[in-house]
Amino acid sequence: MPRGRGRSVNFDRGLRRPNDLSTALKACSLGVVSCLGRCWELWSPRSFATPAAPTISREEFHSKHLRAWTSKRKEFEILLARLQHPRVRDVVWSVLAPGLCCDADVECGREVFTDGAMEDLLGDVSQDLLALDEDPEPLIAWLGSHGRSGTRFVGHYYESLMHFAFAELAKVPVALYSEPIPKEKKRSNESTAGAPGAIVRRFKPPLKSSWDVDFFCSVHEAAFLQGGQLRISFKVKRGRSRALPLPDHATLTSNGGLHKAVHCYSPRAPPDSGMMDGEVFFEDVPVSDDLEFTYAPGFSAVPLRPTKTREPIQGEVDYILQPDLSSPRFLHLEVAVKFYLASKEEVATWDDFIAPNPRDILGLKLRHMLSHQLKMGQTDHIRNLLAARTAAAGQSVSEGAARLGRKRTTQSRLWMNGRLFLAVTEPLDESSERQESWHSQIPMLSPNLEVGWWCRFRDLDRVLPAAFRYLVLKKPYWLAPLRGSGVRHVDHGRLRTRSELLKEAKAWNRFQYVAVLSADASSFEELCRGFVVPDTWPETKRERRPRSPASSPSSAAGSSQDRDPA
């Protein structure tokens, strides 16, 4: 039998067996279904999704991986968890979060305004905070009009929040705020006060006026002199015309009306020069901030505005508070919010804490505030201002001393808030609690502070767990821990996955502040936060980091470091 016919017989023979055919079809269909199921498992969108974030609280995360919370820290976190609005949470963090310093240091602890002292000053404001969280418009309006708001400086934002907490939340009278202390002028043997022609106020307008492009007039300076005179120094530049007009008909417009020039010193014009300068005087001009000068008919009026000159200052005070209006006692508070990274595994001194900007060192900052800033509340300038305040309130120093048995006094204290950060090189969710020896080495360091993490650019991919979401924090909103709903934060934008953040990090060339979030489909909460710094940190091209071997901030001379608003 031919080979082809035999195969046909076998095929026909198989068709005659329906049970065998049914079994084959079932096996084939099961194989197809199994294959399709495996393909769906491999290629479905769920296979690319980030693993679900573990259900872990902030307290549990810190206890397992960073540093266990003290009872004081827990009390604050319980209060913070009741509040939702980010600005209200920032207010609470500014004044009620445990500070960086405590009073345990024998030498400098007395200068610290402790957490307990701040609570006593504010009183019980928990119900007021809950009401403010329901209606935050008073706080938003305050921030919109405050002189230190509207900038990217974390320090300015922090000061505006503290000012609100004192003045509006706790109703503590703020006698002085951000008051500059002028440098004391050297006294000369001969006093020039009241001398004829002494300048009372200067103006230096930058504007110019023209007259048909033939002439250009610019005012160098306008100065009020004693006796009601106003002197204007001018310069005229010739354009196309060969003649230079004189200011014989110059006029000045002020709140008191129109004034005509009374004197005009002969203008000085070098030979063959296209320029001429001179001075013109007006009499009986009231001191005003709104003046307009017209050089001659046909010239545009030049508005004169006061020169914004800042007198040299030796510093300023942050807050002078008067907790009890019936007492002539004042509280001078110097405040600061700072973020420092532990530059060594075993920290021994304040100088071992360095900011992401390595020119800012905690030891330098503390020495400057303790040895210089706190003394600003004892200057004659502040004493005179407070004396005027008590006198205006009907409390002269003698009356206060007689009635209350004490004179007007000012107590100066330091309030410093912020965070400190530990170095990490392993995944955040795998590291164990750090048992650092900071407090045994530095007694003034508060045991209640919040500890974060920091790493270098090269270690970021090892540090970030895949199960969490991330935000890059924008200034000035660096204060309270974050929480919210959805996939965006009102201040910091869209939540990132680990891969998205690592891709974004390739373009970083300076330090970044990163929050680690536990998120689900409807809400998110911050677990911790940390700084990511360049691989060369803390070295910089312009090295300026003097170090001190002492552990006490008062053991070295005061630094001349400028105030840093962060």
HUZI-V577620 format. One record per backbone hydrogen bond with DSSP energy under -0.5 kcal/mol. NH is the residue of the N-H (numbers start at 1). CO is the residue of the C=O. If there is no record, write none. Layout:
<<NH:CO> <NH:CO>>
This chain:
<<6:2> <7:3> <8:4> <9:5> <10:6> <11:7> <12:8> <13:9> <14:10> <15:11> <16:12> <17:14> <18:16> <21:17> <22:18> <23:19> <24:20> <25:21> <26:22> <27:23> <28:24> <29:25> <30:26> <31:27> <32:28> <33:29> <34:30> <35:31> <36:32> <37:33> <38:34> <39:35> <40:36> <41:37> <42:38> <43:39> <44:40> <47:44> <48:45> <49:45> <49:46> <53:519> <56:54> <61:57> <62:58> <63:59> <64:60> <65:61> <66:62> <67:62> <74:70> <75:71> <76:72> <77:73> <78:74> <79:75> <80:76> <81:77> <82:78> <82:79> <83:80> <89:85> <90:86> <91:87> <92:88> <93:89> <94:90> <95:91> <96:92> <97:92> <97:93> <100:416> <101:416> <102:444> <109:105> <111:108> <112:109> <113:414> <114:112> <118:114> <119:115> <120:116> <121:117> <122:118> <123:119> <125:123> <129:125> <130:126> <131:127> <132:128> <133:129> <134:130> <135:131> <138:135> <140:136> <141:137> <142:138> <143:139> <144:140> <145:141> <145:142> <146:142> <149:146> <155:565> <157:153> <158:154> <159:155> <160:156> <161:157> <162:158> <163:159> <164:160> <165:161> <166:162> <167:163> <168:164> <169:164> <170:165> <172:166> <173:171> <173:322> <175:173> <175:320> <176:320> <178:318> <179:317> <180:178> <181:315> <182:180> <183:312> <191:189> <195:192> <198:195> <200:224> <201:224> <203:222> <204:305> <209:217> <211:215> <214:211> <215:211> <216:237> <217:209> <218:235> <219:207> <220:218> <220:233> <221:233> <222:203> <223:231> <224:201> <225:229> <226:198> <228:225> <229:225> <230:282> <231:223> <232:280> <233:221> <233:231> <234:278> <235:218> <236:276> <237:216> <238:274> <239:214> <240:213> <248:246> <249:246> <250:247> <251:294> <252:259> <253:292> <254:252> <254:257> <257:254> <259:252> <261:250> <262:281> <263:281> <265:279> <268:277> <269:267> <273:270> <276:236> <277:268> <278:234> <280:232> <281:263> <282:230> <285:228> <286:284> <291:289> <291:304> <292:253> <293:302> <294:251> <295:293> <299:296> <300:210> <302:293> <303:301> <304:291> <305:303> <307:202> <309:307> <311:309> <314:181> <315:181> <317:179> <319:333> <320:176> <321:331> <322:173> <325:323> <327:324> <330:409> <331:321> <332:330> <332:411> <333:319> <333:331> <334:332> <334:413> <335:333> <336:415> <338:417> <340:419> <341:354> <342:421> <343:341> <343:352> <347:345> <352:349> <353:350> <354:341> <354:352> <355:360> <358:356> <360:357> <361:359> <362:353> <363:350> <365:361> <366:362> <367:363> <368:364> <369:365> <370:366> <371:367> <372:368> <373:368> <374:369> <375:372> <376:372> <376:373> <377:374> <378:375> <379:376> <383:379> <384:380> <385:381> <386:382> <387:383> <388:384> <389:385> <390:386> <391:387> <392:388> <393:389> <394:391> <395:390> <396:394> <400:396> <401:397> <402:398> <403:399> <404:400> <405:401> <406:400> <409:328> <411:330> <412:410> <413:332> <414:111> <415:334> <417:336> <419:338> <420:450> <421:340> <422:452> <424:454> <428:463> <430:427> <431:427> <433:64> <434:66> <435:433> <436:434> <441:437> <442:438> <445:442> <446:100> <449:446> <452:420> <453:529> <454:422> <455:531> <457:533> <459:456> <460:456> <460:457> <462:459> <463:459> <464:460> <468:465> <469:517> <470:496> <471:515> <473:471> <473:513> <477:474> <478:476> <484:524> <486:522> <488:485> <489:493> <493:489> <495:487> <496:470> <501:497> <502:498> <503:499> <504:500> <505:501> <506:502> <506:503> <507:504> <508:505> <512:532> <514:512> <514:530> <515:471> <516:528> <517:469> <518:525> <519:517> <520:523> <524:484> <525:518> <526:482> <527:516> <528:516> <530:514> <531:453> <532:512> <533:455> <533:531> <537:534> <539:536> <543:541> <555:552> <565:563>>
